[in-house]
Amino acid sequence: MTITRYRKRPVEVDTIQWTGDNEAELIAFTSNNFHALDDADRENSDDPEATATVYDKLHSTWILVYTGQHIVRGVKGEYYPIAEDVLAETYERVDGTPEAAELETTARVLSGLHRSAEDTVTRVITLHEQWVAAGPPPLGAPLARWWDARLAELHNAIQSPATPTE
């Protein structure tokens, strides 16, 4: 008998952890191949500690899932559960996956951009209201100069207010 040794290729997979409360999320992730077990299902299963099942189309079978396990979408589109410690030993997190701190920073930046955009829109609306109240250009006024002045006002309203320098 010849024993041949193999190393797992670097493969990226997507996972979602089954928390016991995120059935809809896992149903969407697995394309409707996930099912949480109710008490009757658990009593009739091979292991009453299991809390859900996921369908592994590669092997044409339903696999028991335990709360806390991750559901992996494999390279051939199959789904299977994996314990968190085995996941950590077998896979490493891909750099493109945002950490909690990165997500918080992104949320802060987007919130700041949203506030800035709201402020800009408010300044433009205020300017528009001033123009409507002022009415059309006076008779005999050079139209090009009048429009240039309006465009300069609009430009200043759109630009962020200058921050004071120390």
N, C-alpha and C positions, 0 to 999 in steps of 0.2 A: 504494500500500500504506500502510495506517495502522497504526502501532505503538502499542499500548496498554500502559501500564505498570500493574502490579499490585503490591500489598504483601501479604505473607503475614499472614493474620489471627492474632491471638494465640490459639493452640490449645495445650492441655495434652495431652501424650502420656506414656505409660508406657514405660520402656525397661529392659532388662537387658543388661549387657555379656557377650558371649561370650568366656570366658577360655580355652576349649579343654578345661576340666575340669568345666563345669557344665551338661552336656547335660540331665540330669533336670530341673533348674530351668527351662531354656528350653523343654523339652517341656511342662512344666506351664504356663508362661507363655503359650505359643502354642497351647494346646489340642491338642497332638500334631502341630503343623505345623512341627516342627524336627527335623533329622536331622544328626548328626555324620557326617562322611565318613571311611571307613576308607581304607587305602592304595590298594586296588583302585578304589574310587569316585573317589579323587582323580586317579588316572592316567587314568581315562575321562572326567573332567570337562573343561569348556572351559578351566579354569585350575587346574593342579595345586597352586597355592598356597592355594586355597580349602580350608577345613577343615570346612565344614558347609553345609547348605542350609536355607532357610526358605520355606514356601509362602505366596505372596501371593495370597489368594483373590480380591482385587479384579481382578487381571490374570490369574488362573488359571495361574500359573506358579511354578516353584521358582526361587529366587534364590540364587546362591552367597554364602556368608558367610565372612569372614576373621577369624581370631582377633584379638580386640581391638575388633571392631566392636560397636556396640550394636544390639539388635533392638528396633525401635519398633513399638508397637501403634498404628496410625493411627486416625483419627476414624471410619472405617467398619469397624473391626475387622480391617483388613488388617495384615500384618506385613512389615517390610522392614528390611534392614540399613542402618546409617549409620556412617560413620567418626567416631571421637571428635572430631577437629578440626572436622568439618562439623557435628556435633551441637552443639558449643560455639558455633559461629558462627551457627547457625540457631535454637537454642533457648536459653532461660535457665532455670536451675533454679528450680522453684516453691518458695516459702518454706515450704510444708508438708512438704517433703522433709527429713527429719532429717539433719543433718550428723553426722560421726563423733563430735565433741565432745558434741553433744546426746544421741546414743545412749549414750555413756559415762556422762553425767550421769544419764540416765534409769535405766540399769542400777544405778548406785550408790544412787539413791533407792529403787528397788524392793528392792534387797538390804537396805538399812536398814529398810524397812518389814517385810520378811520376818523379819529378826532381831527386830524389835520385837514382831511378832505371835507368834513362837515364845516369846519371853520372857513375854508375857502368858498364853499357854496354859500354860506351865510354872507360873506363879504360881497360876493357877486350879486346876490339877491338884493342886498342893501343898496348897492350901486345902481342896480336896475330901477329900484323904487325911487332913488334920487333923480334918475334921468327922466322917468315918467312924470314926476312932480315938476321938473324943470321945463318940460315941454320941448317943442321943436326948436331948432336954432333960430335966433332972431333974424328978421328980414334983413337982407343985405350983408349978413356975416359970411365970410369965405367958408364954404362947405368943407373943403379939404382940411382947413385948420380946425374946424369944429370936430370933424371925425378923428383927426389926429389926437385931439385932447381926450375924446371919449376912449380911444384905443389905449392911450397912456394910462388913463384911470383904470380901465379893465386889466391891463397888464399888472399894475400895482396891486389890484385886488386879488389877482390870481397868485402872485408871488407871496411866499411866506413872509410874514412880518419879520424884519431884520432883528436879529438878536443883539442886544446891546453888548458892546465890547468893553472890557475893563481897562 
